[in-house]
Amino acid sequence: MASIIACFVLLFGSLLARAQKLDLEKIFSTPFEISSDIILPSSMLIGFMTAISNNKLYSLEAFLSLLLASLFYLISYYNLKHSWRLYLAQILFPLSAVLFFGWQNIGNIVLFYALSSLGIIYVFLSQFLLKGQDKSESDGTIVIGFITQVVALFCAFSYAPNSSHVAILSLYPAASGILIAILRKNISSITLSSCSVALFLYLYFLNILKFTNHIEYLSVAYIILGIIFYAATSMLRGKKEYVQTLAISTTIFLGLGVLFSLGNKDYLLVNSIIISLIQLIASFRFKQPMLTYGSSIFFYLSLLFRLINLIFKQNFYPVAFALLSYLFYSFSLIKENIDNKQYRIIGLVGALATIAFFDSQN
């Protein structure tokens, strides 16, 4: 503790030297800064090694040491404008909170909520830092806040994996992503929120609703969110930056919907049809003929799942796939449009693949 106080004395001495004449600054300011930057981490390392060996890590002295160290780097950043000092202050502060909660014997779940809330506070702090000239400091603050939330979530999962608190804590990164999108007009952070919501749904269905034997219900929730995000993408198709981000979120949820329906043929069939229709509509809506190929793949998969569900004999499979290929090819002849070429290729490739695959089975 005494060494940390000595570092504050050196820091204030350096700041006073800077406020005086130029020659005085050259003599005292830099040596004071270097001395404090060496003494502080060295003394803290020795102090914490001693505290750990004596089983006194969660104590008033250890807590105050980290808190004062965080304050030291914050004050030095404010006066010296070194970004790394700001980052150190932001990292040391949540660590001091960990020691405080341990010292006061406050429950771990409360600590995890506090750390997650701190991540949201860092988002607001990043907005204040945008007033400066260095935008990287604001971005770094957001990253540290997000890492704090992820670490809190990971620790909560390790501490109580089946607790409902874990599901709630997974929503904090989503809240941070939404705040970033609102405060900084950065729609790309919605992708972060989408991943967080996807994790929340998984934990909610398993830990709270206890649908461990009906995981296909989760696929329905993902597909519904995928449809909602596609609808938002379609409505905002005139804004490229919105479309790109929302399309990623749509892909995430639709992909998870298929993944979690693999164990149930009926759900997999319905989800495949929905995804194929979404891609087909999007190919016309956004004038992206390449989406037609993805749509056709899911149409073929839907047909396969349907045949399996109806327990058709495998001898009927090539006939069904050949008919679907014929329909794709015929559709390209109905009306002249930009997608004709894609449907013609799909029909031809589908027919050839059907012949090649089922001929090799015989």
NORFENWO-V138998 format. One record per residue. N is the residue number from 0. RES is the residue in one letter. PSI is psi as a letter, one per 40 degrees, with the letter a starting at -180 (999 if undefined). OMEGA is omega in whole degrees, 0 to 359 (999 if undefined). Layout:
BEGIN
N	RES	PSI	OMEGA
N	RES	PSI	OMEGA
END
This chain:
BEGIN
0	M	d	181
1	A	d	180
2	S	d	178
3	I	d	177
4	I	d	177
5	A	d	178
6	C	d	176
7	F	d	178
8	V	d	178
9	L	d	180
10	L	d	180
11	F	d	175
12	G	d	177
13	S	d	180
14	L	d	178
15	L	d	178
16	A	d	179
17	R	d	182
18	A	e	181
19	Q	a	183
20	K	i	185
21	L	d	181
22	D	d	177
23	L	d	178
24	E	d	180
25	K	d	184
26	I	d	190
27	F	d	190
28	S	d	183
29	T	d	177
30	P	d	178
31	F	d	180
32	E	d	181
33	I	d	181
34	S	d	181
35	S	d	180
36	D	d	177
37	I	d	184
38	I	d	186
39	L	d	181
40	P	d	180
41	S	d	181
42	S	d	179
43	M	d	179
44	L	d	179
45	I	d	181
46	G	d	182
47	F	d	175
48	M	d	178
49	T	d	181
50	A	d	180
51	I	d	180
52	S	d	180
53	N	e	180
54	N	f	179
55	K	f	181
56	L	d	180
57	Y	g	182
58	S	i	180
59	L	d	182
60	E	d	181
61	A	d	179
62	F	d	181
63	L	d	179
64	S	d	180
65	L	d	180
66	L	d	179
67	L	d	177
68	A	d	177
69	S	d	178
70	L	d	179
71	F	d	182
72	Y	d	177
73	L	d	179
74	I	d	180
75	S	d	176
76	Y	d	183
77	Y	d	183
78	N	d	185
79	L	e	177
80	K	f	173
81	H	h	186
82	S	d	183
83	W	d	177
84	R	d	177
85	L	d	181
86	Y	d	178
87	L	d	179
88	A	d	181
89	Q	d	178
90	I	d	183
91	L	d	183
92	F	d	177
93	P	d	176
94	L	d	177
95	S	d	177
96	A	d	177
97	V	d	180
98	L	d	179
99	F	d	180
100	F	d	177
101	G	d	180
102	W	d	181
103	Q	e	181
104	N	f	176
105	I	i	184
106	G	i	181
107	N	d	181
108	I	d	177
109	V	d	177
110	L	d	181
111	F	d	176
112	Y	d	180
113	A	d	180
114	L	d	178
115	S	d	177
116	S	d	178
117	L	d	177
118	G	d	178
119	I	d	177
120	I	d	179
121	Y	d	177
122	V	d	177
123	F	d	178
124	L	d	179
125	S	d	178
126	Q	d	177
127	F	d	181
128	L	e	178
129	L	e	179
130	K	d	178
131	G	a	182
132	Q	d	184
133	D	h	181
134	K	d	182
135	S	d	179
136	E	d	177
137	S	d	179
138	D	d	179
139	G	d	178
140	T	d	178
141	I	d	181
142	V	d	179
143	I	d	177
144	G	d	179
145	F	d	178
146	I	d	178
147	T	d	179
148	Q	d	180
149	V	d	178
150	V	d	178
151	A	d	179
152	L	d	179
153	F	d	179
154	C	d	178
155	A	d	179
156	F	d	178
157	S	d	183
158	Y	d	181
159	A	g	187
160	P	d	183
161	N	e	183
162	S	i	176
163	S	d	179
164	H	d	180
165	V	d	179
166	A	d	180
167	I	d	181
168	L	d	180
169	S	e	179
170	L	e	182
171	Y	d	175
172	P	d	177
173	A	d	178
174	A	d	178
175	S	d	180
176	G	d	179
177	I	d	178
178	L	d	179
179	I	d	180
180	A	d	181
181	I	d	187
182	L	d	185
183	R	e	181
184	K	f	182
185	N	g	186
186	I	e	182
187	S	d	179
188	S	e	177
189	I	d	177
190	T	d	176
191	L	d	179
192	S	d	180
193	S	d	178
194	C	d	180
195	S	d	179
196	V	d	178
197	A	d	177
198	L	d	179
199	F	d	181
200	L	d	179
201	Y	d	180
202	L	d	181
203	Y	d	182
204	F	d	183
205	L	d	187
206	N	d	184
207	I	d	180
208	L	e	178
209	K	f	179
210	F	f	183
211	T	d	180
212	N	e	179
213	H	f	183
214	I	e	179
215	E	d	176
216	Y	d	178
217	L	d	180
218	S	d	178
219	V	d	179
220	A	d	179
221	Y	d	180
222	I	d	179
223	I	d	178
224	L	d	177
225	G	d	178
226	I	d	179
227	I	d	180
228	F	d	176
229	Y	d	178
230	A	d	177
231	A	d	178
232	T	d	181
233	S	d	181
234	M	d	183
235	L	f	186
236	R	e	179
237	G	e	181
238	K	h	188
239	K	d	183
240	E	d	177
241	Y	d	183
242	V	d	182
243	Q	d	181
244	T	d	181
245	L	d	177
246	A	d	177
247	I	d	179
248	S	d	177
249	T	d	180
250	T	d	180
251	I	d	184
252	F	d	179
253	L	d	178
254	G	d	178
255	L	d	178
256	G	d	177
257	V	d	183
258	L	d	184
259	F	e	174
260	S	e	182
261	L	d	182
262	G	e	181
263	N	h	186
264	K	d	180
265	D	d	179
266	Y	d	180
267	L	d	178
268	L	d	182
269	V	d	181
270	N	d	179
271	S	d	178
272	I	d	180
273	I	d	182
274	I	d	179
275	S	d	179
276	L	d	178
277	I	d	179
278	Q	d	179
279	L	d	178
280	I	d	181
281	A	d	180
282	S	d	176
283	F	d	185
284	R	d	183
285	F	e	180
286	K	f	179
287	Q	g	183
288	P	d	182
289	M	d	178
290	L	d	179
291	T	d	180
292	Y	d	178
293	G	d	178
294	S	d	181
295	S	d	179
296	I	d	180
297	F	d	174
298	F	d	178
299	Y	d	178
300	L	d	179
301	S	d	178
302	L	d	179
303	L	d	180
304	F	d	179
305	R	d	179
306	L	d	179
307	I	d	181
308	N	d	181
309	L	e	177
310	I	f	173
311	F	i	174
312	K	i	183
313	Q	e	178
314	N	d	180
315	F	e	185
316	Y	d	181
317	P	d	178
318	V	d	181
319	A	d	180
320	F	d	177
321	A	d	178
322	L	d	178
323	L	d	178
324	S	d	178
325	Y	d	179
326	L	d	177
327	F	d	181
328	Y	d	180
329	S	d	180
330	F	d	181
331	S	e	182
332	L	e	185
333	I	d	186
334	K	i	179
335	E	h	176
336	N	i	187
337	I	d	184
338	D	e	183
339	N	d	183
340	K	d	181
341	Q	d	181
342	Y	d	178
343	R	d	179
344	I	d	180
345	I	d	180
346	G	d	181
347	L	d	180
348	V	d	179
349	G	d	180
350	A	d	180
351	L	d	179
352	A	d	178
353	T	d	179
354	I	d	184
355	A	d	184
356	F	d	185
357	F	d	175
358	D	d	179
359	S	d	180
360	Q	e	183
361	N	999	999
END
